[in-house]
Amino acid sequence: MQHKMEAIQLAFVYCTVKQFCDQNPAFTEGGVRALIYNEDNNGLAESSAIVRIGRKVLIDQVKFFAWVEAQNKRGSK
């Protein structure tokens, strides 16, 4: 049972925009905030990568990078 709980906990990796950019220097805070601002137009909202709790904006890293990869595939067609 312990291993099952650990697997569930690892599936959700949330961080703030600042934490995300600190961990992933290829992304700037302004760039990520622009993506979030335009999430309805760029498909980011459909990916469920952005979670809001009150005023706090969190990024689900797994879903965000899946969305990034989907953008790459879409552009190569």
C-alpha positions as YAML, in Angstrom:
chain: A
units: angstrom
residues:
- id: 1
  name: MET
  ca: [0.00, 0.00, 0.00]
- id: 2
  name: GLN
  ca: [2.88, 2.35, 0.77]
- id: 3
  name: HIS
  ca: [4.28, 2.06, -2.76]
- id: 4
  name: LYS
  ca: [0.91, 2.84, -4.28]
- id: 5
  name: MET
  ca: [0.66, 6.09, -2.29]
- id: 6
  name: GLU
  ca: [4.17, 7.10, -3.35]
- id: 7
  name: ALA
  ca: [3.31, 6.55, -7.00]
- id: 8
  name: ILE
  ca: [0.22, 8.70, -6.67]
- id: 9
  name: GLN
  ca: [2.16, 11.48, -5.00]
- id: 10
  name: LEU
  ca: [4.80, 11.49, -7.74]
- id: 11
  name: ALA
  ca: [2.15, 11.86, -10.44]
- id: 12
  name: PHE
  ca: [1.37, 15.43, -9.40]
- id: 13
  name: VAL
  ca: [4.26, 17.88, -9.50]
- id: 14
  name: TYR
  ca: [2.97, 21.40, -9.00]
- id: 15
  name: CYS
  ca: [5.04, 24.55, -8.70]
- id: 16
  name: THR
  ca: [4.61, 28.29, -8.99]
- id: 17
  name: VAL
  ca: [5.70, 30.17, -12.09]
- id: 18
  name: LYS
  ca: [8.85, 31.36, -10.32]
- id: 19
  name: GLN
  ca: [9.73, 27.87, -9.07]
- id: 20
  name: PHE
  ca: [9.10, 26.45, -12.54]
- id: 21
  name: CYS
  ca: [11.41, 28.98, -14.19]
- id: 22
  name: ASP
  ca: [14.10, 28.47, -11.54]
- id: 23
  name: GLN
  ca: [14.03, 24.72, -12.27]
- id: 24
  name: ASN
  ca: [13.78, 25.18, -16.05]
- id: 25
  name: PRO
  ca: [15.97, 28.13, -17.11]
- id: 26
  name: ALA
  ca: [14.93, 27.76, -20.76]
- id: 27
  name: PHE
  ca: [11.65, 29.43, -19.73]
- id: 28
  name: THR
  ca: [11.46, 33.01, -18.45]
- id: 29
  name: GLU
  ca: [8.81, 34.16, -15.98]
- id: 30
  name: GLY
  ca: [7.47, 36.67, -18.48]
- id: 31
  name: GLY
  ca: [7.28, 34.05, -21.21]
- id: 32
  name: VAL
  ca: [5.44, 31.55, -19.02]
- id: 33
  name: ARG
  ca: [3.07, 34.23, -17.73]
- id: 34
  name: ALA
  ca: [2.32, 35.21, -21.35]
- id: 35
  name: LEU
  ca: [1.53, 31.57, -22.17]
- id: 36
  name: ILE
  ca: [-0.78, 31.42, -19.14]
- id: 37
  name: TYR
  ca: [-2.45, 34.73, -20.06]
- id: 38
  name: ASN
  ca: [-3.18, 33.39, -23.56]
- id: 39
  name: GLU
  ca: [-4.04, 29.85, -22.42]
- id: 40
  name: ASP
  ca: [-7.50, 29.92, -24.02]
- id: 41
  name: ASN
  ca: [-6.01, 30.71, -27.43]
- id: 42
  name: ASN
  ca: [-2.90, 28.51, -27.37]
- id: 43
  name: GLY
  ca: [-4.44, 25.27, -26.08]
- id: 44
  name: LEU
  ca: [-2.74, 25.38, -22.68]
- id: 45
  name: ALA
  ca: [-6.14, 25.54, -20.94]
- id: 46
  name: GLU
  ca: [-7.22, 22.30, -22.62]
- id: 47
  name: SER
  ca: [-4.10, 20.54, -21.32]
- id: 48
  name: SER
  ca: [-5.10, 21.21, -17.68]
- id: 49
  name: ALA
  ca: [-1.48, 22.12, -16.95]
- id: 50
  name: ILE
  ca: [-2.46, 25.32, -15.12]
- id: 51
  name: VAL
  ca: [-4.20, 25.02, -11.76]
- id: 52
  name: ARG
  ca: [-5.60, 27.98, -9.86]
- id: 53
  name: ILE
  ca: [-6.27, 27.95, -6.14]
- id: 54
  name: GLY
  ca: [-7.54, 31.37, -5.20]
- id: 55
  name: ARG
  ca: [-4.97, 33.80, -6.57]
- id: 56
  name: LYS
  ca: [-2.22, 31.18, -6.62]
- id: 57
  name: VAL
  ca: [-1.32, 29.89, -10.08]
- id: 58
  name: LEU
  ca: [0.35, 26.49, -10.16]
- id: 59
  name: ILE
  ca: [1.87, 24.57, -13.05]
- id: 60
  name: ASP
  ca: [1.55, 20.81, -13.37]
- id: 61
  name: GLN
  ca: [4.99, 20.14, -14.86]
- id: 62
  name: VAL
  ca: [4.14, 16.78, -16.42]
- id: 63
  name: LYS
  ca: [1.11, 18.18, -18.26]
- id: 64
  name: PHE
  ca: [2.96, 21.39, -19.20]
- id: 65
  name: PHE
  ca: [5.79, 19.50, -20.87]
- id: 66
  name: ALA
  ca: [3.29, 17.21, -22.60]
- id: 67
  name: TRP
  ca: [1.65, 20.37, -23.98]
- id: 68
  name: VAL
  ca: [5.06, 21.72, -25.07]
- id: 69
  name: GLU
  ca: [5.79, 18.46, -26.89]
- id: 70
  name: ALA
  ca: [2.38, 18.60, -28.57]
- id: 71
  name: GLN
  ca: [3.21, 22.11, -29.83]
- id: 72
  name: ASN
  ca: [6.42, 20.74, -31.32]
- id: 73
  name: LYS
  ca: [4.56, 17.94, -33.12]
- id: 74
  name: ARG
  ca: [1.88, 20.32, -34.37]
- id: 75
  name: GLY
  ca: [4.47, 22.69, -35.84]
- id: 76
  name: SER
  ca: [6.36, 19.97, -37.71]
- id: 77
  name: LYS
  ca: [3.42, 18.90, -39.88]
...
